[in-house]
Structure formats: C-alpha cells, structure tokens
C-alpha cells in the first residue's frame, strides 16, 4: 500500500484524475477495454469533473458503480446523481457501457445477481476490474461495507445488499470483487479521516476498510487527512 500526500483536496482530485486516465490508456492498449468502478460520497465530485477533461480512450471505458443507495432515480442521495452531473454529462462514454446499480428494482436480491452477471460479461469470470476507486468513512467503512453489517461476511457473491445505514439500504461490491481489482485507488480528504487513515495504513482488520487487499493499492490524501506524513511513502 502506497501513500501520497498532497497539499489540499484540489491537488488530490487532479492527481486522481490523472492516474485514472493513465490506467485507462494502459488497460485499453493491453486488453482493449478499461473496467472502472467508482464510489459515491462527497469527495469524488471534483475528481470526476476533472476526469471528464482528461484524454481517455472513452470508447473503451466500461463504468460500474462500487455502491449505491436504495433511493428513487434522480434522488440527490443517489451516487448516480453525482456521477451523472460530474462525469456522464461531460464525457463521451458510450451509454451502453455505463452500468448503474439497479437499486430501483422491485426485487433487490435478483437485481444484485443481475449486476454480478453484468460484471462477469464485461470483466471476465470471475470479474477482474481494472481500477476501483474507494473512499473512506470516519467509521472505517468503504464502498458500502459498513461496520457490523452481514454483507461483510459475503464470500461467494460479487454484489451484496446491506441493511439500513444512515437511513438507506445499499447495494455494494463485496470483498471478493474489490480484492480482485488490478488497482485500488483510495481518495482520503479531511482531518476527520486522519485517525481512521492511520488505522487503515496499519492494517487494522477490525475495520471494514482494513480487509481490502493492500498490495495494489494507492492512497491519495491531503495534508489534513495525513498530517505529519512525508509526501510519499510505502506501508
């Protein structure tokens, strides 16, 4: 796991967009497609807007969601709402290569199975995503792998459902899917993340975030989230 500390949130967003663009070009050249999964939350909006302006092989991009709240289409709590406003309306990704999580389905269990099947169709069986973008909650959650939820124990399915968390059920990629990814890119911003970032770097597996595979992971953090850290270090 490698940590890079940048001055502020803007610098983190710029670095993240550049890294995703570089990985996209490399994956398209090597395999003819770039399977990317992005998380929601407050942090990635700037990154997504900057990504739309990057030089990507957009025709080769296949875009998945890491997680999504069970809420009506267009609801501001939906990760897809931010994703659409910040990236999908700005970048020429082929619409058929955008895969929103089907959280408006009347049968969420079936919808989770269908999303897992879509992953296999695009990224192989078992599916291997080229890059997964993750955030970090102050309680140690990442994706919608939240403390104490039964979804943490999922070992056979790539997509799972949570109980209610912060007022909403969620659909999420599970550890098996996340830990197969070729690259994991963490974006961590703000002083409220400093303590949990330290525990993540220490490999604390009592936190949901601590069970994500470390060997292919890069953390981009601002100075507030990683005070006192050198500008780049490996852990």
C-alpha positions as CSV (number, residue, x, y, z in Angstrom):
1,X,0.0,0.0,0.0
2,X,1.5,3.3,-1.0
3,X,0.5,6.7,0.4
4,X,0.9,10.0,-1.5
5,X,0.2,13.2,0.4
6,X,-0.8,16.3,-1.5
7,X,-1.4,19.8,-0.3
8,X,-5.2,20.0,-0.5
9,X,-8.3,18.5,-1.9
10,X,-7.9,20.1,-5.3
11,X,-4.4,18.6,-5.7
12,X,-5.8,15.2,-4.7
13,X,-8.6,15.4,-7.3
14,X,-6.1,16.4,-10.0
15,X,-3.8,13.6,-9.2
16,X,-6.6,11.0,-9.0
17,X,-8.0,12.1,-12.4
18,X,-4.5,11.8,-14.0
19,X,-3.9,8.4,-12.5
20,X,-7.2,7.0,-13.7
21,X,-6.6,8.4,-17.2
22,X,-3.1,6.8,-17.3
23,X,-4.6,3.4,-16.1
24,X,-7.3,3.7,-18.8
25,X,-4.8,4.2,-21.6
26,X,-2.7,1.3,-20.4
27,X,-5.7,-1.1,-20.0
28,X,-7.2,-0.2,-23.4
29,X,-3.8,-0.8,-25.0
30,X,-3.3,-4.1,-23.2
31,X,-6.8,-5.6,-23.2
32,X,-9.0,-3.4,-25.4
33,X,-11.1,-2.1,-22.5
34,X,-11.0,-0.3,-19.2
35,X,-13.3,-1.6,-16.5
36,X,-13.6,1.2,-13.9
37,X,-15.7,1.2,-10.7
38,X,-16.3,4.4,-8.8
39,X,-17.6,5.2,-5.3
40,X,-20.0,7.8,-4.2
41,X,-19.8,10.2,-1.3
42,X,-18.8,13.9,-1.0
43,X,-15.2,13.6,-2.0
44,X,-15.1,12.4,-5.7
45,X,-17.1,15.1,-7.4
46,X,-14.1,17.3,-8.3
47,X,-12.1,14.2,-9.4
48,X,-14.9,13.2,-11.7
49,X,-15.3,16.6,-13.3
50,X,-11.5,16.7,-13.9
51,X,-11.6,13.2,-15.3
52,X,-14.1,14.3,-17.9
53,X,-11.5,16.6,-19.3
54,X,-8.7,14.0,-19.4
55,X,-7.5,12.3,-22.6
56,X,-9.1,8.8,-22.2
57,X,-9.9,6.2,-24.8
58,X,-13.6,6.7,-23.9
59,X,-14.8,4.2,-26.4
60,X,-13.0,1.5,-24.3
61,X,-14.3,2.6,-20.9
62,X,-16.8,0.5,-19.1
63,X,-18.1,2.3,-16.0
64,X,-19.5,0.5,-12.9
65,X,-20.6,1.7,-9.5
66,X,-18.9,0.5,-6.4
67,X,-22.0,1.1,-4.3
68,X,-25.4,2.8,-4.4
69,X,-28.1,3.8,-2.0
70,X,-31.6,2.4,-2.5
71,X,-33.4,5.5,-3.5
72,X,-35.5,6.7,-6.4
73,X,-33.8,7.8,-9.7
74,X,-32.6,11.4,-9.5
75,X,-32.6,11.5,-5.7
76,X,-29.7,13.6,-4.5
77,X,-28.7,10.8,-2.2
78,X,-28.1,8.5,-5.2
79,X,-24.4,8.2,-6.1
80,X,-25.5,8.0,-9.7
81,X,-26.9,11.6,-9.5
82,X,-23.5,13.0,-8.7
83,X,-21.8,10.7,-11.2
84,X,-24.1,11.9,-14.0
85,X,-23.7,15.6,-13.2
86,X,-19.9,15.4,-12.7
87,X,-18.9,12.9,-15.4
88,X,-21.5,11.3,-17.5
89,X,-22.9,14.5,-18.9
90,X,-19.4,15.8,-19.7
91,X,-17.5,12.8,-21.1
92,X,-18.2,10.7,-24.2
93,X,-18.6,7.4,-22.6
94,X,-20.8,5.2,-24.8
95,X,-24.2,5.0,-23.0
96,X,-24.3,1.2,-23.4
97,X,-21.0,1.0,-21.4
98,X,-22.4,2.7,-18.3
99,X,-23.8,0.2,-15.7
100,X,-25.8,1.9,-12.9
101,X,-26.6,-0.4,-10.0
102,X,-30.3,-1.4,-10.4
103,X,-31.4,-0.2,-6.9
104,X,-34.9,0.8,-8.2
105,X,-35.7,-2.9,-8.9
106,X,-38.7,-4.3,-7.0
107,X,-36.6,-7.4,-6.2
108,X,-33.2,-6.2,-4.9
109,X,-31.8,-9.7,-4.4
110,X,-32.4,-10.5,-8.0
111,X,-31.0,-7.1,-9.1
112,X,-27.8,-7.9,-7.2
113,X,-27.4,-11.2,-9.0
114,X,-28.1,-9.4,-12.3
115,X,-25.4,-6.8,-11.6
116,X,-22.9,-9.5,-10.8
117,X,-23.8,-11.2,-14.1
118,X,-23.1,-7.9,-15.9
119,X,-19.7,-7.7,-14.2
120,X,-18.9,-11.2,-15.5
121,X,-19.9,-10.3,-19.0
122,X,-17.6,-7.3,-19.2
123,X,-14.7,-8.2,-16.9
124,X,-14.5,-12.0,-17.0
125,X,-15.5,-14.9,-14.8
126,X,-14.6,-14.2,-12.1
127,X,-14.7,-10.5,-13.0
128,X,-11.4,-8.5,-12.6
129,X,-11.9,-4.7,-12.6
130,X,-9.0,-2.7,-13.9
131,X,-9.4,0.0,-11.3
132,X,-11.6,0.5,-8.3
133,X,-11.9,4.0,-6.7
134,X,-12.7,3.9,-2.9
135,X,-13.4,6.4,-0.3
136,X,-13.0,6.1,3.5
137,X,-15.6,6.9,6.2
138,X,-14.7,8.1,9.6
139,X,-16.2,4.9,11.0
140,X,-13.9,2.8,8.8
141,X,-16.4,1.9,6.1
142,X,-15.5,1.8,2.4
143,X,-17.8,1.1,-0.5
144,X,-21.0,0.2,1.5
145,X,-19.1,-2.3,3.6
146,X,-20.2,-0.9,6.9
147,X,-19.3,-1.9,10.4
148,X,-21.4,-4.7,11.8
149,X,-23.3,-5.5,8.6
150,X,-23.8,-9.0,7.4
151,X,-22.6,-8.1,3.9
152,X,-19.0,-8.1,5.4
153,X,-19.2,-11.9,5.6
154,X,-20.1,-12.3,1.9
155,X,-17.5,-14.6,0.3
156,X,-19.4,-16.2,-2.7
157,X,-21.1,-13.2,-4.3
158,X,-19.5,-10.2,-6.0
159,X,-22.5,-7.9,-5.3
160,X,-24.4,-7.7,-2.0
161,X,-27.1,-5.8,-0.1
162,X,-26.8,-4.1,3.2
163,X,-29.2,-3.4,6.0
164,X,-30.2,0.2,6.7
165,X,-27.2,2.5,7.1
166,X,-27.6,6.2,7.6
167,X,-31.3,5.8,6.7
168,X,-30.8,3.8,3.5
169,X,-30.2,0.2,2.4
170,X,-27.3,-0.1,-0.1
171,X,-26.1,-2.2,-2.9
172,X,-22.3,-2.7,-2.9
173,X,-19.5,-4.6,-4.4
174,X,-18.2,-7.1,-1.9
175,X,-14.7,-8.0,-0.8
176,X,-14.3,-10.8,-3.5
177,X,-15.0,-8.3,-6.3
178,X,-12.9,-5.5,-4.8
179,X,-10.0,-7.6,-3.9
180,X,-9.6,-9.0,-7.4
181,X,-9.2,-5.5,-8.9
182,X,-5.9,-4.8,-10.7
183,X,-5.6,-1.4,-8.9
184,X,-7.3,0.2,-6.0
185,X,-7.2,4.0,-5.7
186,X,-8.2,5.4,-2.3
187,X,-9.1,9.1,-2.1
188,X,-9.0,10.4,1.5
189,X,-9.6,14.1,2.3
190,X,-10.2,16.0,5.6
191,X,-9.0,15.9,9.2
192,X,-11.9,13.8,10.3
193,X,-10.4,11.0,8.3
194,X,-6.9,11.2,9.9
195,X,-7.4,8.7,12.7
196,X,-9.1,6.0,10.5
197,X,-6.5,6.5,7.8
198,X,-3.8,5.7,10.3
199,X,-5.6,2.5,11.2
200,X,-6.1,1.6,7.5
201,X,-2.4,2.0,6.9
202,X,-1.6,-0.1,10.0
203,X,-3.7,-2.9,8.5
204,X,-6.4,-2.9,11.2
205,X,-8.7,-5.6,10.0
206,X,-11.3,-4.8,12.7
207,X,-12.4,-2.0,10.3
208,X,-14.2,-2.9,7.1
209,X,-11.6,-0.8,5.1
210,X,-8.8,-2.9,6.6
211,X,-9.9,-6.0,4.7
212,X,-9.2,-4.5,1.3
213,X,-6.1,-6.0,-0.4
214,X,-3.1,-3.8,0.1
215,X,-0.5,-4.9,-2.5
216,X,-2.0,-3.0,-5.4
217,X,-3.4,0.0,-3.5
218,X,-2.5,3.7,-3.7
219,X,-3.9,6.2,-1.2
220,X,-4.1,9.9,-2.3
221,X,-4.6,12.0,0.8
222,X,-4.5,15.7,1.6
223,X,-2.4,17.2,4.4
224,X,-5.4,17.4,6.7
225,X,-6.0,13.6,6.5
226,X,-2.4,12.7,6.8
227,X,-0.7,15.3,9.0
228,X,3.0,14.8,9.5
229,X,3.3,12.2,6.7
230,X,6.0,12.6,4.1
231,X,4.8,13.5,0.6
232,X,5.0,9.9,-0.5
233,X,5.7,6.7,1.4
234,X,5.1,2.9,1.2
235,X,3.4,1.0,4.0
